[in-house]
Amino acid sequence: MMNEQPTKENTLYLPIKQVYFDQIIAGTKTEEFREIKDTTAKKYLLTAPDGKPLKNPEVTEPGKEYFIEDYNGGRFPFLPKPYKYIALAVGYNKERDTALVEVTGSRFLHDRVFNDLITFWQIAYQIGRIVEVHRKGK
């Protein structure tokens, strides 16, 4: 499983700032965080054919509707896409530093809980080995 080749389906493509890119390559930053919003949920979460995120049966109730910002007792109600790799790119210029890193896991974090009902969720990807690095101009 660890030798699975990167594909469009198992690789998450993320733009990143140079400072964080350098920290990941140096091994001092071991997680990459992204906020989950209605506009970005499909990028990070498993979805049903109708486009709705798939509920995590371990933390949700059958038949109940859940939303991206639901606090749900501190348990994120949806399932993450099982990415194996993250393709990082510094900014959006054609000439830029890029890297391919392995994903060893993910977790959900909440921030700013309102009335025990609503929160802002982030997904944190744990970064494993650096598969390849390409520095601009080299």
C-alpha positions in Angstrom: 0.0 0.0 0.0 2.9 2.4 0.8 4.2 1.9 -2.8 0.9 3.1 -4.4 1.7 5.5 -7.2 0.3 9.1 -7.1 -2.8 9.5 -9.2 -5.4 12.3 -9.6 -7.7 10.4 -7.3 -5.3 9.8 -4.4 -3.4 13.1 -4.5 -4.6 16.4 -3.0 -3.2 19.5 -4.8 -2.6 22.4 -2.5 -1.1 25.9 -3.0 1.1 26.9 0.0 3.2 29.8 1.2 6.9 29.6 0.8 7.6 29.6 4.6 5.3 26.6 5.2 6.7 24.8 2.2 10.2 25.2 3.5 9.2 24.0 7.0 7.6 20.9 5.5 10.7 20.1 3.4 12.9 20.7 6.5 10.7 18.3 8.5 9.8 20.9 11.1 6.1 21.2 10.0 4.5 17.8 10.1 0.8 18.8 9.5 -0.9 20.9 6.9 -4.2 22.5 7.8 -7.2 23.5 5.6 -10.5 25.1 6.7 -13.5 23.1 5.5 -16.2 25.4 4.0 -19.2 24.7 1.9 -17.2 25.9 -1.1 -14.2 23.5 -0.4 -15.9 20.5 1.2 -15.8 18.4 -2.0 -12.1 18.7 -2.1 -11.5 17.3 1.4 -14.5 15.0 2.0 -16.0 11.9 0.6 -19.2 12.7 -1.2 -22.3 10.8 -2.3 -23.4 10.8 -6.0 -25.7 13.8 -5.2 -22.6 15.8 -4.1 -23.4 15.8 -0.4 -20.7 14.8 2.1 -20.9 11.2 3.4 -21.7 11.0 7.1 -19.4 9.2 9.5 -21.7 6.6 11.0 -19.5 6.4 14.1 -20.5 10.0 15.2 -23.8 10.6 13.5 -27.4 9.5 13.9 -29.2 7.7 11.0 -31.8 10.0 9.3 -30.5 13.2 10.8 -29.2 16.0 8.6 -25.8 17.5 9.3 -24.0 20.6 8.0 -20.3 21.5 7.6 -20.4 23.9 10.5 -22.2 21.6 12.9 -20.3 21.2 16.2 -21.9 17.8 16.8 -20.4 17.5 20.3 -16.9 18.1 19.0 -17.1 15.3 16.5 -16.9 16.1 12.8 -19.9 14.5 11.1 -18.4 13.6 7.8 -15.7 11.3 6.3 -12.4 12.6 4.8 -11.2 11.6 1.4 -8.4 9.0 1.8 -5.6 10.9 0.2 -2.2 9.1 0.0 -0.3 12.2 -1.2 -0.3 16.0 -1.2 1.2 17.8 -4.2 2.4 21.2 -2.8 3.0 24.2 -4.9 4.3 27.6 -3.7 1.8 30.2 -4.9 0.4 30.3 -8.4 3.3 31.3 -10.7 4.4 28.9 -13.4 7.9 28.9 -12.0 7.6 27.8 -8.4 8.8 25.3 -5.9 6.8 22.1 -5.8 6.9 18.9 -3.8 5.1 15.6 -3.4 4.6 14.4 0.2 3.1 11.3 1.7 -0.1 11.6 3.8 0.0 9.3 6.8 -3.3 10.3 8.3 -5.8 13.1 9.0 -7.8 14.5 11.8 -10.5 17.2 12.3 -10.1 20.2 14.6 -12.8 22.7 15.5 -12.3 26.4 16.3 -14.6 29.1 17.8 -17.6 27.1 19.0 -20.8 29.1 19.2 -23.6 27.9 21.6 -22.3 24.3 21.4 -24.0 24.2 18.0 -21.8 25.8 15.3 -18.0 25.8 14.7 -15.4 26.3 12.1 -13.8 22.9 11.2 -10.3 22.3 9.8 -8.7 19.1 8.5 -5.1 18.5 9.5 -3.1 16.2 7.2 -0.2 14.4 8.8 2.8 14.5 6.6 5.1 11.5 6.2 8.0 11.2 3.9 9.0 13.7 1.2 8.6 11.8 -2.1 10.1 14.5 -4.3 11.0 18.2 -4.3 11.5 20.5 -7.3 13.0 24.0 -6.6 12.2 26.7 -9.1 15.0 27.4 -11.6 16.8 24.1 -10.7 
